[in-house]
Amino acid sequence: MEAKREVAYLSKVGSMVTPREAWLLSGVKTNIESLWSVAYRIGTQHDTSPEDIYQFLERQFPQYSKTEGKTHGWDDHHSSNWAT
């Protein structure tokens, strides 16, 4: 429940981002959080599985989930530019 409250609060103040947004903003913006960053922080603080917390948060907040649409990583973006 702590993780759910935290994500709801961070969403309200505009600090929650999707994994893709976190990737795009890495090194540029420091006051952002993803579902994984919240799950990992709370899981390690309470000696609980961050993976279990993350799966729960994905179901509660699909708009911030990696499963919401297609996510893109460095390889996805640049793989089409490589000659085969």
Buried (B, 14 or more C-beta within 10 A) or exposed (E): EEBBEBBEEBBEEEBBBBBBBBBBEEEEEEEBBBBBBBBBBBBEEEEBEBEEBBBBBBEBBEEBBBEBEEBEEEEEEEEEEEEE
